[in-house]
């Protein structure tokens, strides 16, 4: 059982590394984000964005967070832009 858990952890690590070419850069960037921007970043990264769709993922997550009253609509665009730069850093 311990061996299976170790193998699973290795597979998950390799999978996440492949999915996010520079996850460390994205996470470092995200540490500087404000609350709303960080929520958008976290929701977007959970949706597993790629180089080809990261912008649409960030936009969709921002809309979901606004409609769910989790972030303020008034500064959603600025928060989306900040979060998007970190998501972009993570996938490129």
VEXBADREN-583141 format. One record per residue: residue number from 1; residue in three letters; x, y negated, z negated of N, C-alpha, C, O in turn. Coordinates in Angstrom, 1 decimal. Atoms other than C-alpha are relative to their C-alpha. Last residue first. Layout:
N
- NUM  ALA  X  Y  Z  X  Y  Z  X  Y  Z  X  Y  Z
...
% end
This chain:
92
- 92  UNK  -1.0  0.2  -1.1  4.1  -29.3  20.3  1.4  0.4  -0.4  2.3  0.3  0.3
- 91  UNK  0.2  -0.9  -1.2  1.3  -27.9  18.2  1.0  -0.2  1.1  1.1  0.6  2.0
- 90  UNK  0.0  -1.4  0.4  2.2  -29.4  14.8  -0.1  1.0  1.2  0.5  2.0  1.1
- 89  UNK  -1.4  -0.4  0.4  3.2  -32.8  16.1  0.1  1.5  -0.4  1.1  2.1  -0.1
- 88  UNK  -0.9  -0.1  -1.2  -0.1  -33.1  17.9  1.4  0.4  -0.3  2.0  1.3  0.4
- 87  UNK  0.4  -1.2  -0.7  -2.0  -32.3  14.7  0.9  0.2  1.3  1.4  1.3  1.5
- 86  UNK  -0.6  -1.1  0.7  0.0  -35.0  13.0  -0.4  1.4  0.6  0.5  2.3  0.6
- 85  UNK  -1.5  0.0  -0.2  -0.8  -37.6  15.6  0.7  1.1  -0.7  1.7  1.7  -0.2
- 84  UNK  -0.4  -0.6  -1.3  -4.4  -36.5  15.6  1.5  0.0  0.3  2.0  0.9  0.9
- 83  UNK  0.0  -1.5  0.1  -4.8  -37.1  11.9  0.5  0.6  1.3  1.2  1.6  1.3
- 82  UNK  -1.1  -0.4  0.9  -3.7  -40.8  12.3  0.1  1.5  -0.1  1.2  2.1  0.0
- 81  UNK  -1.3  0.3  -0.7  -6.0  -41.3  15.3  1.2  0.5  -0.8  2.1  1.1  -0.3
- 80  UNK  -0.1  -1.0  -1.0  -9.0  -39.6  13.6  1.4  -0.2  0.7  2.1  0.8  1.0
- 79  UNK  -0.4  -1.2  0.7  -8.5  -41.8  10.5  0.2  1.2  1.0  1.2  2.0  0.9
- 78  UNK  -1.4  0.2  0.4  -8.5  -44.9  12.7  0.5  1.3  -0.7  1.6  1.7  -0.5
- 77  UNK  -0.8  0.1  -1.2  -11.7  -43.7  14.5  1.5  -0.1  -0.4  2.4  0.6  0.1
- 76  UNK  -0.2  -1.3  -0.6  -13.4  -42.6  11.3  1.0  0.0  1.2  1.8  0.9  1.3
- 75  UNK  -1.4  -0.1  -0.3  -13.0  -46.0  9.6  0.4  1.4  0.6  1.5  1.8  0.5
- 74  UNK  -0.6  1.3  -0.3  -16.6  -47.0  9.5  1.5  0.0  0.4  1.9  -0.7  1.3
- 73  UNK  0.1  0.2  -1.5  -18.0  -43.5  9.6  0.7  -1.3  0.4  1.2  -1.3  1.5
- 72  UNK  0.7  1.2  -0.3  -16.7  -42.7  6.1  0.0  -0.2  1.5  1.0  -0.1  2.2
- 71  UNK  -0.9  1.1  -0.2  -15.7  -39.1  5.5  -0.8  -1.2  0.5  -1.9  -1.0  1.0
- 70  UNK  -1.2  -0.3  0.8  -17.5  -36.1  4.0  1.1  -1.1  0.2  2.0  -1.2  -0.6
- 69  UNK  -0.3  1.0  1.0  -20.9  -37.4  5.0  1.2  0.3  -0.8  1.3  -0.1  -2.0
- 68  UNK  0.2  -0.6  1.3  -21.7  -34.2  6.9  0.3  -0.9  -1.2  0.3  -0.5  -2.3
- 67  UNK  1.4  -0.4  0.1  -22.1  -36.1  10.1  -0.4  0.7  -1.3  -1.5  0.6  -1.7
- 66  UNK  0.8  1.2  0.1  -18.8  -37.8  9.6  -1.5  0.4  -0.2  -2.1  -0.2  -1.1
- 65  UNK  -0.2  0.6  1.4  -17.0  -34.6  8.8  -0.8  -1.2  -0.2  -1.3  -1.5  -1.3
- 64  UNK  0.6  -0.8  1.0  -18.5  -32.9  11.9  0.1  -0.6  -1.4  -0.8  -0.5  -2.2
- 63  UNK  1.5  0.1  -0.2  -17.7  -35.8  14.2  -0.7  0.8  -1.1  -1.6  0.4  -1.7
- 62  UNK  0.4  1.3  0.5  -14.1  -35.8  12.9  -1.5  -0.2  0.0  -2.1  -0.7  -0.9
- 61  UNK  -0.1  0.0  1.4  -13.8  -32.1  13.5  -0.4  -1.3  -0.7  -1.0  -1.3  -1.7
- 60  UNK  1.1  -0.8  0.5  -15.0  -32.4  17.0  0.0  0.1  -1.5  -1.1  -0.1  -2.1
- 59  UNK  1.3  0.8  -0.2  -12.6  -35.3  17.8  -1.2  0.8  -0.6  -2.0  0.2  -1.2
- 58  UNK  -0.1  1.1  0.9  -9.6  -33.4  16.3  -1.3  -0.8  0.1  -1.9  -1.2  -0.9
- 57  UNK  0.2  -0.6  1.4  -10.5  -30.2  18.2  -0.1  -1.1  -1.0  -0.9  -1.1  -1.9
- 56  UNK  1.4  -0.3  0.1  -10.9  -32.2  21.5  -0.3  0.6  -1.4  -1.4  0.4  -1.9
- 55  UNK  0.8  1.2  0.1  -7.5  -33.7  21.0  -1.5  0.3  -0.2  -2.1  -0.4  -1.0
- 54  UNK  -0.1  0.6  1.3  -5.8  -30.4  20.1  -0.9  -1.3  -0.1  -1.4  -1.6  -1.1
- 53  UNK  1.3  0.4  0.5  -7.1  -28.6  23.2  0.0  -0.8  -1.3  -1.0  -1.1  -1.9
- 52  UNK  1.0  0.4  -0.9  -4.3  -27.9  25.5  -1.3  -0.5  -0.5  -2.0  -1.2  0.2
- 51  UNK  -0.4  1.1  -0.8  -1.4  -27.9  23.1  -1.1  -0.5  1.0  -1.2  -1.7  1.2
- 50  UNK  -1.1  -0.3  -0.9  -3.4  -25.6  20.9  0.5  -1.3  0.7  -0.1  -2.3  0.5
- 49  UNK  -0.2  0.7  -1.2  -5.7  -26.1  17.9  1.2  0.5  0.8  2.1  1.1  0.3
- 48  UNK  -1.1  -0.5  -0.8  -6.3  -23.4  15.3  0.1  -0.7  1.4  -0.1  -0.1  2.4
- 47  UNK  0.7  -0.3  -1.2  -9.7  -24.6  13.8  1.0  0.6  1.1  0.7  0.9  2.2
- 46  UNK  0.8  -1.2  0.3  -8.1  -24.6  10.4  -0.7  0.5  1.2  -1.0  1.7  1.3
- 45  UNK  -1.0  -1.1  0.0  -5.6  -27.1  11.8  -0.7  1.3  -0.3  -0.2  2.3  0.2
- 44  UNK  -0.5  -0.3  -1.4  -8.5  -29.4  12.7  1.0  1.1  0.0  0.9  2.0  0.9
- 43  UNK  1.1  -0.6  -0.7  -10.2  -29.2  9.3  0.5  0.4  1.4  0.1  1.5  1.9
- 42  UNK  0.2  -1.4  0.6  -6.9  -29.9  7.5  -1.1  0.8  0.8  -0.9  1.9  1.1
- 41  UNK  -1.1  -0.8  -0.4  -6.1  -32.9  9.8  -0.2  1.5  -0.5  0.0  2.4  0.3
- 40  UNK  0.1  -0.3  -1.5  -9.6  -34.3  9.5  1.2  0.9  0.4  1.0  1.8  1.2
- 39  UNK  1.1  -1.0  -0.2  -9.4  -34.0  5.7  -0.2  0.4  1.5  -0.4  1.5  1.8
- 38  UNK  -0.4  -1.3  0.4  -6.0  -35.6  5.7  -1.1  1.0  0.1  -0.8  2.2  0.5
- 37  UNK  -0.9  -0.5  -1.0  -7.2  -38.6  7.7  0.4  1.4  -0.3  0.5  2.3  0.5
- 36  UNK  0.8  -0.4  -1.2  -10.1  -39.1  5.3  0.8  0.6  1.1  0.4  1.6  1.7
- 35  UNK  0.9  -1.1  0.3  -7.8  -38.9  2.2  -0.9  0.4  1.2  -0.9  1.6  1.5
- 34  UNK  0.9  0.3  1.1  -4.9  -41.0  3.5  -1.0  1.1  -0.1  -1.0  2.1  0.7
- 33  UNK  1.3  0.4  -0.3  -2.1  -39.4  5.5  -0.9  -0.4  -1.2  -0.7  0.1  -2.3
- 32  UNK  0.0  1.5  0.0  1.6  -39.4  4.6  -1.4  -0.5  0.3  -1.7  -1.7  0.3
- 31  UNK  -0.2  0.4  1.4  1.6  -35.7  3.6  -0.1  -1.5  -0.1  -0.3  -2.0  -1.2
- 30  UNK  1.3  0.1  0.8  0.1  -35.0  7.0  0.1  -0.4  -1.4  -0.8  -0.9  -2.0
- 29  UNK  0.8  1.2  -0.4  3.3  -35.9  8.8  -1.2  -0.2  -0.8  -1.6  -1.3  -1.2
- 28  UNK  -0.8  1.2  0.5  5.3  -33.4  6.9  -0.7  -1.3  0.3  -0.9  -2.2  -0.5
- 27  UNK  0.2  0.1  1.4  2.6  -30.8  7.6  0.7  -1.2  -0.7  0.2  -1.8  -1.6
- 26  UNK  1.4  0.4  0.2  2.7  -31.5  11.3  -0.3  -0.1  -1.5  -1.0  -1.1  -1.9
- 25  UNK  0.1  1.4  -0.4  6.5  -31.3  11.4  -1.5  -0.6  -0.2  -1.6  -1.7  -0.7
- 24  UNK  -0.7  0.8  1.1  6.5  -28.1  9.4  -0.1  -1.5  0.4  -0.3  -2.3  -0.5
- 23  UNK  0.9  0.2  1.1  3.9  -26.6  11.8  0.6  -0.8  -1.1  -0.1  -1.6  -1.7
- 22  UNK  -0.8  0.9  0.9  6.2  -27.1  14.8  -0.9  -0.3  -1.2  -1.1  -1.5  -1.5
- 21  UNK  -1.4  0.0  -0.3  5.2  -24.4  17.3  0.8  -0.8  -1.1  2.0  -0.5  -1.3
- 20  UNK  -0.4  1.4  0.2  1.8  -23.9  15.7  1.5  -0.1  0.1  2.3  0.2  -0.9
- 19  UNK  1.1  0.9  -0.3  0.3  -20.7  17.1  0.3  -1.5  -0.2  -0.1  -2.3  0.5
- 18  UNK  0.2  0.0  -1.4  3.6  -18.8  17.3  -1.2  -1.0  0.3  -1.1  -1.7  1.3
- 17  UNK  -1.1  0.6  -0.5  4.5  -19.6  13.7  -0.2  -0.2  1.5  0.1  -1.3  2.1
- 16  UNK  0.1  1.4  0.3  1.1  -18.7  12.5  1.1  -0.8  0.6  0.9  -2.0  1.0
- 15  UNK  1.2  0.6  -0.8  1.2  -15.4  14.3  -0.1  -1.5  -0.3  -0.3  -2.2  0.7
- 14  UNK  -0.4  0.1  -1.4  4.8  -14.6  13.0  -1.2  -0.6  0.8  -0.9  -1.4  1.7
- 13  UNK  -1.0  1.0  -0.1  3.8  -15.4  9.4  0.4  -0.2  1.5  0.5  -1.3  2.0
- 12  UNK  0.6  1.3  0.2  0.6  -13.4  9.7  1.0  -1.1  0.2  0.6  -2.2  0.8
- 11  UNK  0.8  0.2  -1.2  2.5  -10.4  11.1  -0.7  -1.3  -0.1  -0.7  -2.1  0.9
- 10  UNK  -1.0  0.3  -1.1  5.1  -10.6  8.3  -0.8  -0.3  1.3  -0.4  -1.3  2.0
- 9  UNK  -0.5  1.3  0.3  2.3  -10.8  5.6  1.0  -0.4  1.1  1.0  -1.6  1.6
- 8  UNK  1.0  0.9  -0.3  0.6  -7.8  7.1  0.5  -1.4  -0.2  0.2  -2.3  0.7
- 7  UNK  0.1  0.0  -1.5  3.8  -5.8  7.1  -1.0  -1.0  0.4  -0.8  -1.8  1.4
- 6  UNK  -1.2  0.7  -0.5  4.4  -6.7  3.4  -0.1  -0.1  1.6  0.3  -1.2  2.1
- 5  UNK  0.2  1.4  0.3  0.8  -5.8  2.5  1.2  -0.8  0.6  1.0  -1.9  1.1
- 4  UNK  1.0  0.5  -0.9  1.2  -2.4  4.3  -0.2  -1.5  -0.2  -0.4  -2.3  0.7
- 3  UNK  -0.6  0.1  -1.3  4.4  -1.7  2.5  -1.0  -0.6  1.0  -0.6  -1.5  1.8
- 2  UNK  -0.9  1.2  0.1  2.8  -2.5  -0.9  0.6  -0.2  1.4  0.8  -1.3  1.8
- 1  UNK  0.8  1.2  0.0  0.0  0.0  0.0  0.9  -1.3  0.0  0.6  -2.2  0.7
% end
